[in-house]
């Protein structure tokens, strides 16, 4: 191994992430899937400060979604009438 080369190389991999959504009036619905095909890969490594071995962090499939609602709040400025002059 050449000097300075990281000894733990991961193999190549392909990822498929999917996101879909729909807007309806003031509502918005979104769904997403990360790692759709459940590909086994690692997002990072960490040495254990001199302990034997390293720690690998796998990245599992993640499924989620969101629902949003837009509110139109209008503030009306209060108007008042002032009379000036002497009575």
C-alpha positions as CSV (number, residue, x, y, z in Angstrom):
1,X,0.0,0.0,0.0
2,X,1.5,3.4,-1.0
3,X,2.2,5.8,1.9
4,X,-0.8,8.0,2.8
5,X,-3.4,5.9,0.9
6,X,-6.5,5.1,2.9
7,X,-6.6,1.3,3.3
8,X,-10.4,0.8,3.4
9,X,-11.8,1.4,-0.1
10,X,-15.5,0.8,-0.8
11,X,-16.6,-0.7,-4.1
12,X,-18.6,1.4,-6.6
13,X,-22.3,1.6,-6.2
14,X,-25.4,3.2,-7.8
15,X,-28.2,4.9,-5.9
16,X,-31.8,5.6,-6.8
17,X,-33.6,8.3,-4.9
18,X,-37.2,9.2,-5.6
19,X,-39.3,12.3,-4.7
20,X,-42.8,13.1,-5.8
21,X,-45.3,15.7,-4.8
22,X,-48.6,17.3,-5.6
23,X,-50.0,20.8,-5.0
24,X,-53.8,21.2,-4.4
25,X,-55.0,24.7,-3.6
26,X,-53.3,25.6,-0.3
27,X,-52.2,22.0,0.4
28,X,-48.9,20.4,-0.7
29,X,-48.1,16.6,-0.3
30,X,-44.6,15.2,-0.8
31,X,-43.3,11.6,-0.6
32,X,-39.6,10.5,-0.9
33,X,-37.5,7.4,-0.8
34,X,-33.7,7.5,-0.4
35,X,-31.8,4.4,-1.5
36,X,-34.9,2.9,-3.3
37,X,-33.1,-0.4,-4.2
38,X,-31.7,-0.8,-0.7
39,X,-28.1,-0.8,-2.0
40,X,-25.6,-1.7,0.7
41,X,-23.0,1.1,0.9
42,X,-21.2,3.1,3.6
43,X,-21.4,6.8,4.1
44,X,-18.3,7.1,6.2
45,X,-15.6,5.4,8.3
46,X,-14.0,6.4,11.6
47,X,-11.0,5.1,13.4
48,X,-11.6,4.1,17.0
49,X,-8.7,6.2,18.5
50,X,-6.2,3.4,18.5
51,X,-8.6,0.5,19.2
52,X,-8.5,-2.3,16.8
53,X,-10.5,-2.0,13.6
54,X,-12.7,0.8,12.2
55,X,-16.4,1.6,12.4
56,X,-18.4,1.6,9.2
57,X,-21.7,3.5,9.0
58,X,-24.2,1.9,6.6
59,X,-26.9,4.0,4.8
60,X,-30.2,2.2,4.9
61,X,-33.4,2.9,2.9
62,X,-35.2,5.9,4.2
63,X,-38.9,6.6,3.4
64,X,-40.7,9.8,4.4
65,X,-43.1,12.5,3.5
66,X,-44.6,15.8,4.4
67,X,-47.9,17.6,4.3
68,X,-47.9,21.4,4.2
69,X,-50.8,23.9,4.3
70,X,-50.5,27.5,3.4
71,X,-52.5,30.0,5.3
72,X,-53.3,33.4,4.0
73,X,-53.6,35.7,7.0
74,X,-54.4,39.2,6.2
75,X,-54.1,42.0,8.8
76,X,-56.4,44.9,8.4
77,X,-55.0,48.2,9.6
78,X,-57.4,49.9,12.0
79,X,-58.3,53.4,10.7
80,X,-59.4,56.1,13.0
81,X,-60.7,59.5,12.3
82,X,-59.2,62.5,14.1
83,X,-60.9,65.8,14.3
84,X,-58.7,68.9,14.7
85,X,-59.7,72.4,15.5
86,X,-61.2,74.3,18.4
87,X,-64.6,73.5,19.8
